[in-house]
């Protein structure tokens, strides 16, 4: 089954056509028959008595599909494609961020306070009382988004430069949803030691560190070491943000299918950072029957060649010592939680699951199975994408979590703070609104980050990690 057109592959198509009845209708029909979805008609420009120009915004399935749509339009009599602009690339041109100022410089008096000589007094005040750095600088509201580019989205090790657009997007979300000033730090490092040392040296500027897209198992060590070395919150969002939102969504999905989490059998596909964190939070929630699969199949006791994190999984999950691929161990399972790779499971695999199966196919940018292919099989479907219902999106967690941590000057983000965040997210869905296509709030439900921040702040105070 073909995937539906999305804004991620939208194009602005500029055409020139004959100025006579029926031409625009034929144009729109051709786009629809080619599988495109018209998002908007941007307006006409009549160039002369016989011709007009029109800009059409069209959603497509892929870059190749945009080309097919343009060709279908070009083949029409009396219609010429002038240009097609990829709207996603256009948005990223020049980057998505810029530095802004919180103060105005109108004259030399302002300059003498903002910079020399007046700024020297601020420097001395902080030198005398180091804690005042939170009050008198950007530190109290600034987060470093740190990556080495080794595990970017579902794209793998593509390097720090190629990771920068993702980190820019992350910074944009921090600001948009929680007012947190975040900055991308994309590091070209050759070892975990070098990565840790670099972050420690950069830390004085920041009130928190968000680790992003660092390959497992190294990501676990980086987070552990930075938490030991720094007195500011260190949060590996690929692990904990994903786990928090996944748990919140699963709590509500279980309510939809009228099952208890404790009675469910769950298959987690992916033993990287997110997979391990999800598994741990599920076990902590009381789900005892969890099987984790990686590229080689189910992780179980006695399997050779396991690294430290996978050995932990072998000892704490898969009590039945199941073996086989993801599809094989899915038979009879209640839940599939995927944080792995596209096309991992099939419709037949989902059909083999227990009645009313729950499928969270969260791999990005392409899920483990196309939601369209199982719409009539799965009771609840969620993905990591914004163009489908039930997006398991970390943006529901990390802005509010850091907002709460920064506001309380927390020294760390504890397990209780994460659980509080999950409960706040799940509780944002009202009982009378809960349903198969609404188990988790949307990214633009603006009341969610403040609720998460308040819950996290309260948990930080309760855990005595504030200053």
PEFENCOR-V147863 format. One record per residue. N is the residue number from 1. OMEGA is omega in whole degrees, -180 to 180 (none if undefined). D_FIRST is the distance of its C-alpha to the first C-alpha in Angstrom with 1 decimal. Layout:
# PEFENCOR-V147863
n->{N,N}
omega->{OMEGA,OMEGA}
d_first->{D_FIRST,D_FIRST}
This chain:
# PEFENCOR-V147863
n->{1,2,3,4,5,6,7,8,9,10,11,12,13,14,15,16,17,18,19,20,21,22,23,24,25,26,27,28,29,30,31,32,33,34,35,36,37,38,39,40,41,42,43,44,45,46,47,48,49,50,51,52,53,54,55,56,57,58,59,60,61,62,63,64,65,66,67,68,69,70,71,72,73,74,75,76,77,78,79,80,81,82,83,84,85,86,87,88,89,90,91,92,93,94,95,96,97,98,99,100,101,102,103,104,105,106,107,108,109,110,111,112,113,114,115,116,117,118,119,120,121,122,123,124,125,126,127,128,129,130,131,132,133,134,135,136,137,138,139,140,141,142,143,144,145,146,147,148,149,150,151,152,153,154,155,156,157,158,159,160,161,162,163,164,165,166,167,168,169,170,171,172,173,174,175,176,177,178,179,180,181,182,183,184,185,186,187,188,189,190,191,192,193,194,195,196,197,198,199,200,201,202,203,204,205,206,207,208,209,210,211,212,213,214,215,216,217,218,219,220,221,222,223,224,225,226,227,228,229,230,231,232,233,234,235,236,237,238,239,240,241,242,243,244,245,246,247,248,249,250,251,252,253,254,255,256,257,258,259,260,261,262,263,264,265,266,267,268,269,270,271,272,273,274,275,276,277,278,279,280,281,282,283,284,285,286,287,288,289,290,291,292,293,294,295,296,297,298,299,300,301,302,303,304,305,306,307,308,309,310,311,312,313,314,315,316,317,318,319,320,321,322,323,324,325,326,327,328,329,330,331,332,333,334,335,336,337,338,339,340,341,342,343,344,345,346,347,348,349,350,351,352,353,354,355,356,357,358,359,360,361,362,363,364,365,366,367,368,369,370,371,372,373,374,375,376,377,378,379,380,381,382,383,384,385,386,387,388,389,390,391,392,393,394,395,396,397,398,399,400,401,402,403,404,405,406,407,408,409,410,411,412,413,414,415,416,417,418,419,420,421,422,423,424,425,426,427,428,429,430,431,432,433,434,435,436,437,438,439,440,441,442,443,444,445,446,447,448,449,450,451,452,453,454,455,456,457,458,459,460,461,462,463,464,465,466,467}
omega->{-180,176,-179,176,-179,178,180,178,-179,-180,172,-176,179,-176,169,-176,179,-179,179,-176,174,-176,180,178,178,179,-180,178,-180,178,179,-180,177,178,178,179,-178,179,179,170,-168,177,-176,171,-178,-176,174,-176,-173,-175,173,179,-176,173,-177,176,-174,172,-180,-178,-176,176,179,-180,176,178,179,179,179,179,178,178,-179,-178,-180,175,176,-180,179,175,180,177,174,-177,175,-174,178,177,179,179,-175,-176,-178,-178,-175,-175,170,179,178,-180,177,-180,178,174,-177,-177,-177,176,177,-179,-178,176,-178,-179,-177,5,-172,-176,179,179,179,179,-179,178,179,178,-180,-180,-174,-179,-180,175,178,-177,-167,179,179,-173,-173,-178,-173,-179,174,174,-169,175,168,176,-176,-179,-173,-178,174,-173,177,-176,-177,174,-175,-180,-179,178,-173,179,178,-179,174,179,178,179,178,-179,176,-176,-175,-171,-179,179,-180,177,-179,-178,180,174,-178,-169,173,-176,-177,-179,176,177,-179,179,-179,-179,-179,-180,179,-179,179,-169,-178,-179,-166,176,179,179,175,177,-172,170,174,-172,171,3,-179,-179,-179,-179,180,-180,-178,-177,180,178,179,-172,-173,177,175,-178,174,-171,176,-171,179,175,-164,177,178,-179,-180,-177,179,178,179,-179,-179,176,-178,177,178,177,-179,-177,176,175,175,180,-177,-177,-173,168,-173,172,177,179,-178,-179,174,-175,-177,-178,179,-179,178,-180,-179,-179,176,178,178,179,176,176,-174,-175,-180,175,179,178,173,-177,-178,179,-176,175,-175,178,178,178,-175,174,-179,174,-173,-177,179,175,176,179,-180,-177,-173,179,175,-179,179,-180,177,178,178,-178,177,180,-178,-178,177,-177,179,-180,179,-172,168,177,-176,171,-171,-172,-179,173,-176,-178,-177,176,-180,177,180,178,-180,-178,178,178,-179,-178,176,-177,173,180,-165,178,179,3,180,-177,-179,175,180,-179,-179,-175,-178,-176,-179,-177,-177,178,179,179,174,178,174,-173,-178,-177,173,174,174,177,174,-170,180,180,175,-174,-166,179,180,179,179,177,179,180,180,-178,180,-175,-179,179,178,175,-173,177,179,178,178,179,177,178,180,180,179,179,-180,-179,179,177,-179,-178,-177,177,-176,179,-177,-179,177,177,-176,180,174,-177,-175,172,-165,-180,-175,-179,177,178,178,-179,-180,180,180,179,179,179,178,177,-180,-179,177,178,-179,177,none}
d_first->{0.0,3.8,6.5,9.3,12.5,15.2,19.0,18.9,18.0,20.0,22.6,25.8,26.1,29.7,30.4,33.6,33.6,36.1,37.8,37.5,35.8,32.2,31.3,29.6,27.7,26.5,25.5,23.4,21.7,20.9,19.3,17.1,16.2,15.3,12.8,15.4,16.8,20.6,22.2,25.8,28.3,31.0,33.9,35.6,38.4,40.3,41.8,44.0,44.5,41.8,39.0,37.2,34.9,32.0,29.8,26.3,24.2,20.5,17.5,14.9,12.1,14.5,18.0,16.9,15.0,18.3,20.1,18.0,18.7,22.3,22.6,21.4,24.1,26.7,26.3,27.6,31.3,33.4,30.9,31.2,29.1,31.8,29.8,26.5,27.1,24.6,25.4,24.7,27.0,29.5,29.6,30.5,33.1,36.5,35.0,34.3,37.6,41.3,44.5,46.2,49.7,50.9,54.4,55.9,58.5,60.8,64.0,65.9,66.5,62.8,62.5,65.4,63.7,60.1,61.4,64.8,67.3,66.0,62.9,65.4,66.4,62.8,62.6,65.9,64.8,61.7,63.8,66.2,63.5,60.2,58.3,58.9,56.2,53.7,55.8,56.8,53.8,50.0,49.6,49.2,46.0,44.6,41.9,41.2,37.5,38.0,35.7,36.2,32.7,32.0,28.8,27.2,24.0,21.6,23.3,26.2,29.8,29.7,33.2,35.1,34.8,31.0,31.0,33.1,30.4,29.0,32.5,33.4,30.5,31.8,35.2,34.0,32.5,35.8,37.7,35.6,35.2,38.4,40.8,40.9,41.8,39.8,40.0,37.8,39.7,37.8,40.1,40.5,42.1,42.6,43.1,42.5,46.3,46.1,43.2,45.1,48.4,46.9,45.4,48.7,50.6,48.3,48.4,51.6,49.7,47.0,46.9,43.8,41.5,37.7,36.4,33.0,30.7,33.3,32.2,33.0,35.4,37.6,36.3,38.0,41.3,41.2,40.7,43.4,45.9,45.4,45.8,49.1,50.3,49.5,50.7,47.7,44.3,41.9,38.4,35.5,32.7,29.9,31.6,33.2,31.3,28.0,29.8,31.5,28.4,26.4,29.4,29.8,26.2,26.5,29.7,28.2,25.1,27.6,29.4,26.4,25.9,29.7,30.0,32.6,31.6,34.4,33.0,29.5,28.3,26.3,24.5,24.6,22.6,24.7,28.4,29.1,30.8,28.3,27.7,31.4,32.2,29.6,31.0,34.5,34.0,32.3,35.3,37.6,36.0,36.9,33.7,35.2,32.4,30.2,28.8,27.9,25.9,26.0,25.0,27.5,26.4,28.2,31.3,34.2,38.0,39.4,36.5,38.2,37.8,36.7,37.7,39.6,36.7,34.8,38.1,38.4,35.0,36.0,39.2,37.8,34.5,33.1,36.2,35.0,34.6,31.1,29.9,26.7,23.3,21.3,19.3,22.6,24.4,21.7,22.8,24.7,24.3,24.1,22.6,20.5,21.6,20.0,21.8,21.0,18.3,14.6,12.6,15.7,14.4,11.8,10.8,13.9,16.0,15.4,16.2,19.4,20.6,23.4,22.9,21.5,20.0,20.0,17.5,18.6,16.3,18.8,18.5,18.9,17.7,14.4,14.0,14.1,10.7,8.1,9.6,6.9,6.0,9.8,11.0,12.7,14.0,15.6,18.7,18.7,16.2,17.7,16.9,19.3,17.8,19.5,16.6,15.4,17.9,20.2,20.6,22.7,24.7,28.0,29.4,30.1,32.5,34.1,35.7,37.4,38.3,40.1,41.6,43.2,44.3,45.8,47.6,49.3,49.9,48.4,49.0,45.9,42.8,43.3,41.2,42.5,41.5,37.8,37.9,39.5,36.7,34.0,36.0,36.4,32.7,31.8,34.7,33.5,31.1,33.3,33.2,32.6,29.6,27.9,24.6,21.1,20.0,23.4,24.8,25.9,27.6,25.9,27.3,29.4,31.1,34.4,36.4,34.5,36.1,39.6,39.0,37.8,40.8,43.3,42.1,42.1,45.5,47.0,45.7,47.2,50.5,50.4,49.7,52.6,50.7,51.7,54.5}
